[in-house]
């Protein structure tokens, strides 16, 4: 999974040759590309489900971000995964259907409640 240098789209690549199998622009997630960008974070929740992060800035310069699930078999954006983290890099998908986020004590907490 790679994010375009200008953060306008996300691409998924076949391993090991690197051929692009799917590219999704910001618009595919329901956002205006003039106001929203792809975050560099994200990854694979399962071999067939990616977690893609998008972000933007409010008028008061407050930065926001959201995490979206993508079905890599169909190229469908399946919806948002609500996660309480302070920044998009605190969410670590592990590829086996689970993810890590900081827990209340600050230690990593493993979650398995997202769709696989």
Long-range contacts (C-beta under 8 A, 24 or more apart in sequence): 1-42, 1-43, 1-44, 1-50, 1-52, 3-38, 3-39, 3-40, 3-42, 4-38, 7-37, 7-38, 7-39, 7-40, 8-33, 8-37, 8-38, 9-38, 10-38, 10-42, 10-50, 10-52, 12-50, 12-72, 21-72, 22-72, 22-75, 24-52, 24-70, 24-75, 24-77, 26-54, 28-77, 29-54, 29-68, 29-77, 30-77, 31-56, 39-65, 39-88, 41-88, 41-89, 41-91, 42-67, 42-88, 42-93, 43-92, 43-93, 43-95, 44-93, 44-95, 45-69, 45-93, 45-94, 45-95, 45-97, 45-99, 45-114, 45-116, 46-95, 46-96, 46-97, 46-116, 47-72, 47-95, 48-72, 48-73, 49-78, 49-115, 49-116, 50-93, 51-81, 51-91, 51-93, 51-99, 52-77, 53-88, 53-91, 55-88, 67-91, 69-114, 69-115, 78-115, 81-114
